[in-house]
């Protein structure tokens, strides 16, 4: 699934990584527990989370996440945006709940990592 389709389906807006082409997102994972994210071993992952702090960015970098979708209307801080831009991470913000965003994306062909 392309990033622009994810943006459209979740009413998201891009807040970091505006010029990034992450290619095709192949799988998604929804979690607020960054320790769970660190156990993943995959490429082209969309992380859907409601955790809006710098730990999310650090975890995404270590786990080689392609893009992050912040759910529940959570907002990124300027520090998060700066960090994301430096490491080449795309961050999206969506008003959808974690459940709704995951369900909509799944219904349109974005599958879970497991």
Steps between C-alpha positions, in 0.01 A plus 500: 500500500633842411534779755251724323237225526565464874462876539171500311351198680582628851437873447863550595737784435872473452703689762854369443681352205305700243742422219557135590406222264467194722375290214241232556397438862462123525383441859377688806527462874292682763649553844570749773757263653833582343659190653266294279602699193865425568431126461388543137720406208349621174536758226256762376305511828237756592490547878161618627521643851358748744833556672603855421847550643863475390517136610274419205753655260796323661318167485396554138860568407633187673220281361549641147136614474409658164224729632308576818128576520411679823143415593239651733575853384838499674735778396873488438727738685753716316775281650335186355472661157863611508617151598281334235628730226860428598455123476270505197184382675154587373247592770128527437232624741148357486186575701404130481529269800764227488225245441331695220823587318616138518162370384466739208851427376450124541171516309683669213779244475767600751569189702639450849852383557358188668 
